[in-house]
Amino acid sequence: MRTTWVRGRGRGRLRIAVATAAVAALCGAGLTQGGTVHAQGRAAETPWVVSLGDSFISGEAGRWAGNSNDSAGGYSGTDRAFDPASGSTDAHRVYGTSYDNGCNRSDSAEVNSSPAPAGARRLNLACSGATSTAILLPEHGGSPFKSEPSQAEQLQKAVTGHPVRAVVVSVGGNDLGFEDVIVACAKGFVTPIGASPCAPTQAPEVKKRLPAMRTAAVNSLADVTTAMKRAGHPAGSYRLILQSYPSPLPDGARIRYPGEKYDRLTDGGCPFFDKDLTWAHDQLVPEISSTLASAARESGAEFLDLSRAFDGREVCSTTTVQAGPDRPSGRTSEWVRFVTTGVGQGQRQESLHPNHYGQLALGTCLGLHLTGTPANHRCTNTPGEGPRTMRLGPAPTT
């Protein structure tokens, strides 16, 4: 995480890391643009596609199109909340009023940016930072989160009397304590004396928590099914989809800041040891994905595997660049928000979440999934191409 101090006219700068313990929460969620929870569409008869869960489906970090350390011109054009005409920045332009309570539902959130099904109404109930408790019905332990009622309860009220094409859920990362893992790994990197990788201690702890994460996902899907039934939508009349998480970081062999030096922190926004990067990319994210796939099977839901959707597009990947004199591009820019303190550049909670390009990519994945017949799929990107050229294949069997 870092703060950027700019000298002169905005081109020369000094970047310094602060508040390592505040290294970003990975898992949260957001609202549709305009902020309030609402459906978008042309007619009441148009089927709805609804998203529930945490930050990876809410649209967290959708404000940013790539990353830049240069403050000029809205951080080299990466800040979509920046108005060049007035020179002002207002995150409400991207997150709507959901910015006020921190749900951060962006205009490019997955359900909004999905090109298919054509004409579908879109409803985003997800909220950044949500655990399964934010989804569950009140009688099953669900409780308000960030001043908003249970997402399953909201779902039931919203879709009563309306046709529904699909309900897409992202849940589990916050129940697992992914933020704690990332903070521990970042602390291990920046500790002045005795710095060491976190993987040896964190890996066994994560394995202990995976069964509870699976249970949380199963319970969430059960309450979504119950809410839909109460709203007049029996199981089988709509598509219920559980998705996993893309890896925000490359493995240690593909990081463009070699030598495990502090430029990973001050320049790249990826303060992690090679060993931890490789563990997170090659083991942690796949383990989470396979556990969620198991939860989907038990729940009778479809599964959308996103674990490899950002390969080559991660923060600090050798095949991506930060914006500067060259403006951001979906072909070359990172698809994940780099680690930031939230002082100067946006919010801390946006760190390591899919940015605008990442949101467009996930929306494309969802559209491809919904275009075909119900099945389990894995979504991957096309090297060197933009976020609208994602590819869908069979999900791996576990």
ZICOR-V931231 format. One line per field, one symbol per residue. phi: phi as a letter, one per 30 degrees, with the letter a starting at -180 (. if undefined). A space follows every 10 residues. Layout:
phi = ???
//
This chain:
phi = .acccccicj cdabcbdbhe dceeddbaaa cddjiddacc lcbddddcbb cbkcddbdje iddccibacc ddiihhiddd ddcddcicbb dddccidddd cidhdcdcee ddcddbddid dcbccdbejd cdddcededc jdbebhicde ddddeeddcd ibdbdabcbb akddddided dddddddddc edbieadcee cdedddedde dddddddddd dddddddddd djbdejdbcc bccccdddbd dddccdcdih cdddddcdib dbdedddddd ddbddddddd dddddddddi cdbcdcdcdc eicdeiddcb bddaedddbd dcddcbdddb dicjcicedd ehcededddd ddddeddddd dcdeacbccb cceicddccd bcbddddb
//
